Structure formats: structure tokens, C-alpha cells
Amino acid sequence: MIRVTFETLVLFLVPFVLFVLWLKIGQRSVLDPSHWSRAGLGLVISGLVLVALFFVASGVLAERHLGAYVPAHVENGELIPGSFK
């Protein structure tokens, strides 16, 4: 769960990092509020779009199991882990 949260947070922050790099390349002040007030909404929307695309791609590209799931059970005193068959 932590990995998914971290990946989501990183993807959301990608537009902000790119904007900071763009400001640095243009030799503008990163801390100037006028730069951020104009681009803030666009950065948030693009970050949310990246996160949504990540979730859609994860759902489409996820590994599929075609068999039935057999839950974990005990046979002859031994725990047999759950699996797909």
C-alpha cells in the first residue's frame, strides 16, 4: 500500500518538478508567487490526469488469472496456501 501511495504522489508531483525546471532554465525565480498563481491550477489538473492514467494503465496491464481461486486450507495437518488453478 505504501508503494502505491508513493508512486501516486510522485506522479502527481511530476508536473510541479517540470515547472520548477522550466523556471530554472528560464532563469526565473522559483519562489515568485506570480509564476505559481498563473500555473497552479494547470499543474494540479495535469498531476491528477497523470494519476488517473496511471490507475487506468495499472488496471489494463495487470496480470490476469483465468483459473478459479482455491483458498488456503489445511490438509493432513499441513497448511496449503491459496492459489489459482
Phi and psi restraints in degrees (range 20) as a CNS / XPLOR table:
assign (resid 1 and name C) (resid 2 and name N)
       (resid 2 and name CA) (resid 2 and name C) 1.0 -66.1 20.0 2
assign (resid 2 and name N) (resid 2 and name CA)
       (resid 2 and name C) (resid 3 and name N) 1.0 -37.6 20.0 2
assign (resid 2 and name C) (resid 3 and name N)
       (resid 3 and name CA) (resid 3 and name C) 1.0 -63.4 20.0 2
assign (resid 3 and name N) (resid 3 and name CA)
       (resid 3 and name C) (resid 4 and name N) 1.0 -43.8 20.0 2
assign (resid 3 and name C) (resid 4 and name N)
       (resid 4 and name CA) (resid 4 and name C) 1.0 -65.1 20.0 2
assign (resid 4 and name N) (resid 4 and name CA)
       (resid 4 and name C) (resid 5 and name N) 1.0 -41.1 20.0 2
assign (resid 4 and name C) (resid 5 and name N)
       (resid 5 and name CA) (resid 5 and name C) 1.0 -63.3 20.0 2
assign (resid 5 and name N) (resid 5 and name CA)
       (resid 5 and name C) (resid 6 and name N) 1.0 -42.9 20.0 2
assign (resid 5 and name C) (resid 6 and name N)
       (resid 6 and name CA) (resid 6 and name C) 1.0 -64.2 20.0 2
assign (resid 6 and name N) (resid 6 and name CA)
       (resid 6 and name C) (resid 7 and name N) 1.0 -45.2 20.0 2
assign (resid 6 and name C) (resid 7 and name N)
       (resid 7 and name CA) (resid 7 and name C) 1.0 -62.2 20.0 2
assign (resid 7 and name N) (resid 7 and name CA)
       (resid 7 and name C) (resid 8 and name N) 1.0 -41.2 20.0 2
assign (resid 7 and name C) (resid 8 and name N)
       (resid 8 and name CA) (resid 8 and name C) 1.0 -64.3 20.0 2
assign (resid 8 and name N) (resid 8 and name CA)
       (resid 8 and name C) (resid 9 and name N) 1.0 -44.1 20.0 2
assign (resid 8 and name C) (resid 9 and name N)
       (resid 9 and name CA) (resid 9 and name C) 1.0 -63.9 20.0 2
assign (resid 9 and name N) (resid 9 and name CA)
       (resid 9 and name C) (resid 10 and name N) 1.0 -42.2 20.0 2
assign (resid 9 and name C) (resid 10 and name N)
       (resid 10 and name CA) (resid 10 and name C) 1.0 -63.3 20.0 2
assign (resid 10 and name N) (resid 10 and name CA)
       (resid 10 and name C) (resid 11 and name N) 1.0 -44.1 20.0 2
assign (resid 10 and name C) (resid 11 and name N)
       (resid 11 and name CA) (resid 11 and name C) 1.0 -63.8 20.0 2
assign (resid 11 and name N) (resid 11 and name CA)
       (resid 11 and name C) (resid 12 and name N) 1.0 -37.2 20.0 2
assign (resid 11 and name C) (resid 12 and name N)
       (resid 12 and name CA) (resid 12 and name C) 1.0 -66.0 20.0 2
assign (resid 12 and name N) (resid 12 and name CA)
       (resid 12 and name C) (resid 13 and name N) 1.0 -34.2 20.0 2
assign (resid 12 and name C) (resid 13 and name N)
       (resid 13 and name CA) (resid 13 and name C) 1.0 -83.9 20.0 2
assign (resid 13 and name N) (resid 13 and name CA)
       (resid 13 and name C) (resid 14 and name N) 1.0 -11.3 20.0 2
assign (resid 13 and name C) (resid 14 and name N)
       (resid 14 and name CA) (resid 14 and name C) 1.0 -55.4 20.0 2
assign (resid 14 and name N) (resid 14 and name CA)
       (resid 14 and name C) (resid 15 and name N) 1.0 -47.7 20.0 2
assign (resid 14 and name C) (resid 15 and name N)
       (resid 15 and name CA) (resid 15 and name C) 1.0 -61.8 20.0 2
assign (resid 15 and name N) (resid 15 and name CA)
       (resid 15 and name C) (resid 16 and name N) 1.0 -34.6 20.0 2
assign (resid 15 and name C) (resid 16 and name N)
       (resid 16 and name CA) (resid 16 and name C) 1.0 -67.3 20.0 2
assign (resid 16 and name N) (resid 16 and name CA)
       (resid 16 and name C) (resid 17 and name N) 1.0 -41.4 20.0 2
assign (resid 16 and name C) (resid 17 and name N)
       (resid 17 and name CA) (resid 17 and name C) 1.0 -65.6 20.0 2
assign (resid 17 and name N) (resid 17 and name CA)
       (resid 17 and name C) (resid 18 and name N) 1.0 -42.6 20.0 2
assign (resid 17 and name C) (resid 18 and name N)
       (resid 18 and name CA) (resid 18 and name C) 1.0 -63.5 20.0 2
assign (resid 18 and name N) (resid 18 and name CA)
       (resid 18 and name C) (resid 19 and name N) 1.0 -37.0 20.0 2
assign (resid 18 and name C) (resid 19 and name N)
       (resid 19 and name CA) (resid 19 and name C) 1.0 -66.1 20.0 2
assign (resid 19 and name N) (resid 19 and name CA)
       (resid 19 and name C) (resid 20 and name N) 1.0 -40.1 20.0 2
assign (resid 19 and name C) (resid 20 and name N)
       (resid 20 and name CA) (resid 20 and name C) 1.0 -63.2 20.0 2
assign (resid 20 and name N) (resid 20 and name CA)
       (resid 20 and name C) (resid 21 and name N) 1.0 -42.6 20.0 2
assign (resid 20 and name C) (resid 21 and name N)
       (resid 21 and name CA) (resid 21 and name C) 1.0 -63.2 20.0 2
assign (resid 21 and name N) (resid 21 and name CA)
       (resid 21 and name C) (resid 22 and name N) 1.0 -40.0 20.0 2
assign (resid 21 and name C) (resid 22 and name N)
       (resid 22 and name CA) (resid 22 and name C) 1.0 -63.0 20.0 2
assign (resid 22 and name N) (resid 22 and name CA)
       (resid 22 and name C) (resid 23 and name N) 1.0 -40.3 20.0 2
assign (resid 22 and name C) (resid 23 and name N)
       (resid 23 and name CA) (resid 23 and name C) 1.0 -65.3 20.0 2
assign (resid 23 and name N) (resid 23 and name CA)
       (resid 23 and name C) (resid 24 and name N) 1.0 -41.3 20.0 2
assign (resid 23 and name C) (resid 24 and name N)
       (resid 24 and name CA) (resid 24 and name C) 1.0 -64.4 20.0 2
assign (resid 24 and name N) (resid 24 and name CA)
       (resid 24 and name C) (resid 25 and name N) 1.0 -42.7 20.0 2
assign (resid 24 and name C) (resid 25 and name N)
       (resid 25 and name CA) (resid 25 and name C) 1.0 -63.5 20.0 2
assign (resid 25 and name N) (resid 25 and name CA)
       (resid 25 and name C) (resid 26 and name N) 1.0 -38.4 20.0 2
assign (resid 25 and name C) (resid 26 and name N)
       (resid 26 and name CA) (resid 26 and name C) 1.0 -80.8 20.0 2
assign (resid 26 and name N) (resid 26 and name CA)
       (resid 26 and name C) (resid 27 and name N) 1.0 5.0 20.0 2
assign (resid 26 and name C) (resid 27 and name N)
       (resid 27 and name CA) (resid 27 and name C) 1.0 55.1 20.0 2
assign (resid 27 and name N) (resid 27 and name CA)
       (resid 27 and name C) (resid 28 and name N) 1.0 41.8 20.0 2
assign (resid 27 and name C) (resid 28 and name N)
       (resid 28 and name CA) (resid 28 and name C) 1.0 -104.5 20.0 2
assign (resid 28 and name N) (resid 28 and name CA)
       (resid 28 and name C) (resid 29 and name N) 1.0 160.9 20.0 2
assign (resid 28 and name C) (resid 29 and name N)
       (resid 29 and name CA) (resid 29 and name C) 1.0 -76.3 20.0 2
assign (resid 29 and name N) (resid 29 and name CA)
       (resid 29 and name C) (resid 30 and name N) 1.0 126.9 20.0 2
assign (resid 29 and name C) (resid 30 and name N)
       (resid 30 and name CA) (resid 30 and name C) 1.0 -70.8 20.0 2
assign (resid 30 and name N) (resid 30 and name CA)
       (resid 30 and name C) (resid 31 and name N) 1.0 -28.7 20.0 2
assign (resid 30 and name C) (resid 31 and name N)
       (resid 31 and name CA) (resid 31 and name C) 1.0 -89.8 20.0 2
assign (resid 31 and name N) (resid 31 and name CA)
       (resid 31 and name C) (resid 32 and name N) 1.0 3.1 20.0 2
assign (resid 31 and name C) (resid 32 and name N)
       (resid 32 and name CA) (resid 32 and name C) 1.0 -74.6 20.0 2
assign (resid 32 and name N) (resid 32 and name CA)
       (resid 32 and name C) (resid 33 and name N) 1.0 116.7 20.0 2
assign (resid 32 and name C) (resid 33 and name N)
       (resid 33 and name CA) (resid 33 and name C) 1.0 -62.7 20.0 2
assign (resid 33 and name N) (resid 33 and name CA)
       (resid 33 and name C) (resid 34 and name N) 1.0 -24.4 20.0 2
assign (resid 33 and name C) (resid 34 and name N)
       (resid 34 and name CA) (resid 34 and name C) 1.0 -65.7 20.0 2
assign (resid 34 and name N) (resid 34 and name CA)
       (resid 34 and name C) (resid 35 and name N) 1.0 -32.4 20.0 2
assign (resid 34 and name C) (resid 35 and name N)
       (resid 35 and name CA) (resid 35 and name C) 1.0 -66.6 20.0 2
assign (resid 35 and name N) (resid 35 and name CA)
       (resid 35 and name C) (resid 36 and name N) 1.0 -42.6 20.0 2
assign (resid 35 and name C) (resid 36 and name N)
       (resid 36 and name CA) (resid 36 and name C) 1.0 -76.6 20.0 2
assign (resid 36 and name N) (resid 36 and name CA)
       (resid 36 and name C) (resid 37 and name N) 1.0 -32.3 20.0 2
assign (resid 36 and name C) (resid 37 and name N)
       (resid 37 and name CA) (resid 37 and name C) 1.0 -68.3 20.0 2
assign (resid 37 and name N) (resid 37 and name CA)
       (resid 37 and name C) (resid 38 and name N) 1.0 -33.8 20.0 2
assign (resid 37 and name C) (resid 38 and name N)
       (resid 38 and name CA) (resid 38 and name C) 1.0 -75.7 20.0 2
assign (resid 38 and name N) (resid 38 and name CA)
       (resid 38 and name C) (resid 39 and name N) 1.0 -34.8 20.0 2
assign (resid 38 and name C) (resid 39 and name N)
       (resid 39 and name CA) (resid 39 and name C) 1.0 -101.3 20.0 2
assign (resid 39 and name N) (resid 39 and name CA)
       (resid 39 and name C) (resid 40 and name N) 1.0 -6.3 20.0 2
assign (resid 39 and name C) (resid 40 and name N)
       (resid 40 and name CA) (resid 40 and name C) 1.0 -57.9 20.0 2
assign (resid 40 and name N) (resid 40 and name CA)
       (resid 40 and name C) (resid 41 and name N) 1.0 -51.0 20.0 2
assign (resid 40 and name C) (resid 41 and name N)
       (resid 41 and name CA) (resid 41 and name C) 1.0 -64.2 20.0 2
assign (resid 41 and name N) (resid 41 and name CA)
       (resid 41 and name C) (resid 42 and name N) 1.0 -41.4 20.0 2
assign (resid 41 and name C) (resid 42 and name N)
       (resid 42 and name CA) (resid 42 and name C) 1.0 -63.0 20.0 2
assign (resid 42 and name N) (resid 42 and name CA)
       (resid 42 and name C) (resid 43 and name N) 1.0 -37.7 20.0 2
assign (resid 42 and name C) (resid 43 and name N)
       (resid 43 and name CA) (resid 43 and name C) 1.0 -67.5 20.0 2
assign (resid 43 and name N) (resid 43 and name CA)
       (resid 43 and name C) (resid 44 and name N) 1.0 -41.3 20.0 2
assign (resid 43 and name C) (resid 44 and name N)
       (resid 44 and name CA) (resid 44 and name C) 1.0 -65.3 20.0 2
assign (resid 44 and name N) (resid 44 and name CA)
       (resid 44 and name C) (resid 45 and name N) 1.0 -44.3 20.0 2
assign (resid 44 and name C) (resid 45 and name N)
       (resid 45 and name CA) (resid 45 and name C) 1.0 -64.0 20.0 2
assign (resid 45 and name N) (resid 45 and name CA)
       (resid 45 and name C) (resid 46 and name N) 1.0 -43.5 20.0 2
assign (resid 45 and name C) (resid 46 and name N)
       (resid 46 and name CA) (resid 46 and name C) 1.0 -66.4 20.0 2
assign (resid 46 and name N) (resid 46 and name CA)
       (resid 46 and name C) (resid 47 and name N) 1.0 -35.0 20.0 2
assign (resid 46 and name C) (resid 47 and name N)
       (resid 47 and name CA) (resid 47 and name C) 1.0 -64.6 20.0 2
assign (resid 47 and name N) (resid 47 and name CA)
       (resid 47 and name C) (resid 48 and name N) 1.0 -42.1 20.0 2
assign (resid 47 and name C) (resid 48 and name N)
       (resid 48 and name CA) (resid 48 and name C) 1.0 -66.7 20.0 2
assign (resid 48 and name N) (resid 48 and name CA)
       (resid 48 and name C) (resid 49 and name N) 1.0 -36.4 20.0 2
assign (resid 48 and name C) (resid 49 and name N)
       (resid 49 and name CA) (resid 49 and name C) 1.0 -64.9 20.0 2
assign (resid 49 and name N) (resid 49 and name CA)
       (resid 49 and name C) (resid 50 and name N) 1.0 -42.0 20.0 2
assign (resid 49 and name C) (resid 50 and name N)
       (resid 50 and name CA) (resid 50 and name C) 1.0 -61.2 20.0 2
assign (resid 50 and name N) (resid 50 and name CA)
       (resid 50 and name C) (resid 51 and name N) 1.0 -42.0 20.0 2
assign (resid 50 and name C) (resid 51 and name N)
       (resid 51 and name CA) (resid 51 and name C) 1.0 -64.5 20.0 2
assign (resid 51 and name N) (resid 51 and name CA)
       (resid 51 and name C) (resid 52 and name N) 1.0 -43.6 20.0 2
assign (resid 51 and name C) (resid 52 and name N)
       (resid 52 and name CA) (resid 52 and name C) 1.0 -62.9 20.0 2
assign (resid 52 and name N) (resid 52 and name CA)
       (resid 52 and name C) (resid 53 and name N) 1.0 -42.7 20.0 2
assign (resid 52 and name C) (resid 53 and name N)
       (resid 53 and name CA) (resid 53 and name C) 1.0 -63.4 20.0 2
assign (resid 53 and name N) (resid 53 and name CA)
       (resid 53 and name C) (resid 54 and name N) 1.0 -36.0 20.0 2
assign (resid 53 and name C) (resid 54 and name N)
       (resid 54 and name CA) (resid 54 and name C) 1.0 -62.6 20.0 2
assign (resid 54 and name N) (resid 54 and name CA)
       (resid 54 and name C) (resid 55 and name N) 1.0 -44.3 20.0 2
assign (resid 54 and name C) (resid 55 and name N)
       (resid 55 and name CA) (resid 55 and name C) 1.0 -66.8 20.0 2
assign (resid 55 and name N) (resid 55 and name CA)
       (resid 55 and name C) (resid 56 and name N) 1.0 -39.7 20.0 2
assign (resid 55 and name C) (resid 56 and name N)
       (resid 56 and name CA) (resid 56 and name C) 1.0 -65.2 20.0 2
assign (resid 56 and name N) (resid 56 and name CA)
       (resid 56 and name C) (resid 57 and name N) 1.0 -45.6 20.0 2
assign (resid 56 and name C) (resid 57 and name N)
       (resid 57 and name CA) (resid 57 and name C) 1.0 -63.6 20.0 2
assign (resid 57 and name N) (resid 57 and name CA)
       (resid 57 and name C) (resid 58 and name N) 1.0 -38.1 20.0 2
assign (resid 57 and name C) (resid 58 and name N)
       (resid 58 and name CA) (resid 58 and name C) 1.0 -63.1 20.0 2
assign (resid 58 and name N) (resid 58 and name CA)
       (resid 58 and name C) (resid 59 and name N) 1.0 -40.4 20.0 2
assign (resid 58 and name C) (resid 59 and name N)
       (resid 59 and name CA) (resid 59 and name C) 1.0 -69.2 20.0 2
assign (resid 59 and name N) (resid 59 and name CA)
       (resid 59 and name C) (resid 60 and name N) 1.0 -37.5 20.0 2
assign (resid 59 and name C) (resid 60 and name N)
       (resid 60 and name CA) (resid 60 and name C) 1.0 -75.2 20.0 2
assign (resid 60 and name N) (resid 60 and name CA)
       (resid 60 and name C) (resid 61 and name N) 1.0 -39.3 20.0 2
assign (resid 60 and name C) (resid 61 and name N)
       (resid 61 and name CA) (resid 61 and name C) 1.0 -93.9 20.0 2
assign (resid 61 and name N) (resid 61 and name CA)
       (resid 61 and name C) (resid 62 and name N) 1.0 3.0 20.0 2
assign (resid 61 and name C) (resid 62 and name N)
       (resid 62 and name CA) (resid 62 and name C) 1.0 -67.5 20.0 2
assign (resid 62 and name N) (resid 62 and name CA)
       (resid 62 and name C) (resid 63 and name N) 1.0 152.0 20.0 2
assign (resid 62 and name C) (resid 63 and name N)
       (resid 63 and name CA) (resid 63 and name C) 1.0 -66.9 20.0 2
assign (resid 63 and name N) (resid 63 and name CA)
       (resid 63 and name C) (resid 64 and name N) 1.0 133.5 20.0 2
assign (resid 63 and name C) (resid 64 and name N)
       (resid 64 and name CA) (resid 64 and name C) 1.0 -107.1 20.0 2
assign (resid 64 and name N) (resid 64 and name CA)
       (resid 64 and name C) (resid 65 and name N) 1.0 137.6 20.0 2
assign (resid 64 and name C) (resid 65 and name N)
       (resid 65 and name CA) (resid 65 and name C) 1.0 -108.6 20.0 2
assign (resid 65 and name N) (resid 65 and name CA)
       (resid 65 and name C) (resid 66 and name N) 1.0 120.5 20.0 2
assign (resid 65 and name C) (resid 66 and name N)
       (resid 66 and name CA) (resid 66 and name C) 1.0 -88.9 20.0 2
assign (resid 66 and name N) (resid 66 and name CA)
       (resid 66 and name C) (resid 67 and name N) 1.0 -19.7 20.0 2
assign (resid 66 and name C) (resid 67 and name N)
       (resid 67 and name CA) (resid 67 and name C) 1.0 -83.9 20.0 2
assign (resid 67 and name N) (resid 67 and name CA)
       (resid 67 and name C) (resid 68 and name N) 1.0 179.9 20.0 2
assign (resid 67 and name C) (resid 68 and name N)
       (resid 68 and name CA) (resid 68 and name C) 1.0 -87.9 20.0 2
assign (resid 68 and name N) (resid 68 and name CA)
       (resid 68 and name C) (resid 69 and name N) 1.0 147.1 20.0 2
assign (resid 68 and name C) (resid 69 and name N)
       (resid 69 and name CA) (resid 69 and name C) 1.0 -84.6 20.0 2
assign (resid 69 and name N) (resid 69 and name CA)
       (resid 69 and name C) (resid 70 and name N) 1.0 129.0 20.0 2
assign (resid 69 and name C) (resid 70 and name N)
       (resid 70 and name CA) (resid 70 and name C) 1.0 -106.1 20.0 2
assign (resid 70 and name N) (resid 70 and name CA)
       (resid 70 and name C) (resid 71 and name N) 1.0 114.8 20.0 2
assign (resid 70 and name C) (resid 71 and name N)
       (resid 71 and name CA) (resid 71 and name C) 1.0 -68.8 20.0 2
assign (resid 71 and name N) (resid 71 and name CA)
       (resid 71 and name C) (resid 72 and name N) 1.0 163.2 20.0 2
assign (resid 71 and name C) (resid 72 and name N)
       (resid 72 and name CA) (resid 72 and name C) 1.0 -60.7 20.0 2
assign (resid 72 and name N) (resid 72 and name CA)
       (resid 72 and name C) (resid 73 and name N) 1.0 141.9 20.0 2
assign (resid 72 and name C) (resid 73 and name N)
       (resid 73 and name CA) (resid 73 and name C) 1.0 -152.2 20.0 2
assign (resid 73 and name N) (resid 73 and name CA)
       (resid 73 and name C) (resid 74 and name N) 1.0 169.7 20.0 2
assign (resid 73 and name C) (resid 74 and name N)
       (resid 74 and name CA) (resid 74 and name C) 1.0 -108.0 20.0 2
assign (resid 74 and name N) (resid 74 and name CA)
       (resid 74 and name C) (resid 75 and name N) 1.0 126.0 20.0 2
assign (resid 74 and name C) (resid 75 and name N)
       (resid 75 and name CA) (resid 75 and name C) 1.0 -124.0 20.0 2
assign (resid 75 and name N) (resid 75 and name CA)
       (resid 75 and name C) (resid 76 and name N) 1.0 122.8 20.0 2
assign (resid 75 and name C) (resid 76 and name N)
       (resid 76 and name CA) (resid 76 and name C) 1.0 52.9 20.0 2
assign (resid 76 and name N) (resid 76 and name CA)
       (resid 76 and name C) (resid 77 and name N) 1.0 39.7 20.0 2
assign (resid 76 and name C) (resid 77 and name N)
       (resid 77 and name CA) (resid 77 and name C) 1.0 77.6 20.0 2
assign (resid 77 and name N) (resid 77 and name CA)
       (resid 77 and name C) (resid 78 and name N) 1.0 7.2 20.0 2
assign (resid 77 and name C) (resid 78 and name N)
       (resid 78 and name CA) (resid 78 and name C) 1.0 -116.1 20.0 2
assign (resid 78 and name N) (resid 78 and name CA)
       (resid 78 and name C) (resid 79 and name N) 1.0 133.9 20.0 2
assign (resid 78 and name C) (resid 79 and name N)
       (resid 79 and name CA) (resid 79 and name C) 1.0 -78.9 20.0 2
assign (resid 79 and name N) (resid 79 and name CA)
       (resid 79 and name C) (resid 80 and name N) 1.0 121.4 20.0 2
assign (resid 79 and name C) (resid 80 and name N)
       (resid 80 and name CA) (resid 80 and name C) 1.0 -101.8 20.0 2
assign (resid 80 and name N) (resid 80 and name CA)
       (resid 80 and name C) (resid 81 and name N) 1.0 119.5 20.0 2
assign (resid 80 and name C) (resid 81 and name N)
       (resid 81 and name CA) (resid 81 and name C) 1.0 -67.8 20.0 2
assign (resid 81 and name N) (resid 81 and name CA)
       (resid 81 and name C) (resid 82 and name N) 1.0 156.5 20.0 2
assign (resid 81 and name C) (resid 82 and name N)
       (resid 82 and name CA) (resid 82 and name C) 1.0 -67.7 20.0 2
assign (resid 82 and name N) (resid 82 and name CA)
       (resid 82 and name C) (resid 83 and name N) 1.0 152.0 20.0 2
assign (resid 82 and name C) (resid 83 and name N)
       (resid 83 and name CA) (resid 83 and name C) 1.0 -160.2 20.0 2
assign (resid 83 and name N) (resid 83 and name CA)
       (resid 83 and name C) (resid 84 and name N) 1.0 170.0 20.0 2
assign (resid 83 and name C) (resid 84 and name N)
       (resid 84 and name CA) (resid 84 and name C) 1.0 -99.2 20.0 2
assign (resid 84 and name N) (resid 84 and name CA)
       (resid 84 and name C) (resid 85 and name N) 1.0 134.8 20.0 2
